[in-house]
Amino acid sequence: MRYAKLVAVAGCVLIANGCTKPQESVSSSTTSDVITMDSMPPSMEGVESHPSEGPHHGSLVELGNEEYHAEIVHDAESVSVYILDGAATTAVPIESTELKINLIHDGTPEQFKLTAAPEAGEPEGKSSRFMLTDAELVAHLDDEASAPKLVVTINGTAYRADIAHDHDHEGHDHNH
């Protein structure tokens, strides 16, 4: 019954000109049963649960069901991958000594290994940053046909994710 009253009130609010006093449209209600709205709720369109780019201004890759994120940053010669939390805002040092980027080049699978490069202050034996200097890998990351995939193990769980590159390079600098 309470749900039906709420639907009736919401219907009157949506038809703003046809129902100026929503309380009158609900029969036998008490003041505590009536919900009035001053305006429509804000639109959730375009709202994301995490940023559109990582803290190093790189592209984000979701790992698992947003358990973690990887941030891909590259310049003309090297690639860095940062492991981030579920909100894609904080570095997460992991025990892995490397992660891999698998891709297809001229119909042949290739694998690139990025080695751990711990940031200052990270615990001994852990790293949130992985790096590789390889211009060939950089070129493949910008080639949609190569279908690059990131493979990393975090706390014993293997994660595999597509690396999608934003091809809008205008105003975008890869030198971070």
Disulfide bonds with the S-S distance in Angstrom:
none
